[in-house]
Amino acid sequence: MILVSACLAGINCRYDGKNNIEQKVVKLVEEGKAFPICPEQLGGLPTPRSPAEISGKKVIDINGNDVTQKFVKGATETLKIAELLNCKKAILKQNSPSCGYGRIYDGSHSDKIISGNGLTSDMLSNHNITILTEEDI
């Protein structure tokens, strides 16, 4: 089973209530080969929600609220699901403070991209789950 960002599967769970549908991901879910998750929702954040970015060791939303614990909880819950489903691979949304892999926003809320990983992709990769992004499929 492959874990996939729910927004890539067409589920309206992005911070703005929209999705980032990728037809190849939808097909994997429809074929029963992939399981969609949204770490931010699993962490208890609503949809829609204020956009958030990693700033240092914290995740801060655009209003200055520290939402780090919600992101940590979402990453932890995602890992539990990955382990339950025996996932060895995940396809996650690039640039996200949860799912970004190799690239994330810089924390300034100015659309500037830097090298780094989101909390969920970091946790999954630290548990030997191969991370891909929508750009890799």
N, C-alpha and C positions, 0 to 999 in steps of 0.2 A: 504494500500500500504506500502511496505517495501522499504526503501532507501538502496541501496547497492553500495559499492565501485565498480566503473566501471572496475577496473583491475580484480576484482574477477569474473566479468561477462565475462571475456575474451577480454575486450577492451584493446588495446595496448596504455595505457596512463601512465604507470609507468615512473619514471624519466629516465630510460634507453630505453624507447620506447617499452618495453615488457609488459606482463600482469602476473597476479597471478591467472589464471583461477581455479575456484572451480565449479565442475559440478552441485552441489546443488544450487548454486547461479544462474548459467546459466538457470537451469530449472525454478527457480522462475521468472526470467525475461521472459522466453519464455511463461510461463503460465499467464503472465500479473499481477503477484502478487508483482513484484519488479521493481523498477526504478533505473537504474544505473547513478551514478554521479562521477565526479572526481573533488574534491574541488580545487586541484592545477591548473587544466585547467580552472575551473570557476574563479579562481583568476587572470588569465591572464598569467600563466606560460606556456612556450612552452613544447612540447614533441618531442624529448628528452630534458632533462634539467639537470643541475648539481644537484647531490644529496644534500639534505638539512636536517638539524637536529635542534631540539630545543636546545638552549643554554641559560639558564636563562630565560629571558622574551622575547627573540628574536629567530627568525628562521634564521639560517646562512647556506649558501650553502658551499660546500667543498672549494670554491675559496675565502671564507671570505666575500661574499656579503650578506648584510642584506635583506632578502626576506620576512620579517615579514608581511608587508602590503599586499603582494600578498596572503599569507596564511590566513590572517584575512578576506580579501575580499572573498576568496574561501569559508571560513567557513560561512560567512554571506549569500552568494548566495545559498549555500547548505541548510541553514536553511530556506530561503525563499521558495525554492522548496519543502522542507519537509512540510512546513506549507500549501502550495498550494495543495499538494497531501494528506494532512491530515495523514501524516506518524506518527505512534506511535512507530515504531521500525526501527532500521538501522543495517545492517551487514557491518562492516567496516574492512579494512585491518590492522591487528595488526602491531605494531611497527612504523607505519608511523607518520611523524610529523603533518600530517593532521588527519588521521583516527585512529591512534593507540589508544587503550583503555586499560588502566592498565599497558601497557608497551610501551616504546618508546626508541629510541637510545639516548645515553647520551649527544650528542652534540660534541663529540670529533672526529667523523667520523672514529672510530676504531672498529665498530661493537659491542660495549658494550651496553647492554640493562639495563635500569633502570625503576623504577616505574614512571608512569606518563601517561598523555593523550595528544593526538594530539589536535590541535586547533579546528578542526571540531567536533571531538567526544566530546570534552569538551563543546562546544557551544550547540550541540544537546542535550546532557544529561542535561545541565542546563535549557533546555526548555522541560523537561519531555519526551524526546524520549529515549526509551530503546536501549542501545547499546549492540550489540553482535559482535564478531569477527568471522573470518572464522574457528577459533578453537572451537567455540560454536555450529556449525551446523553439 
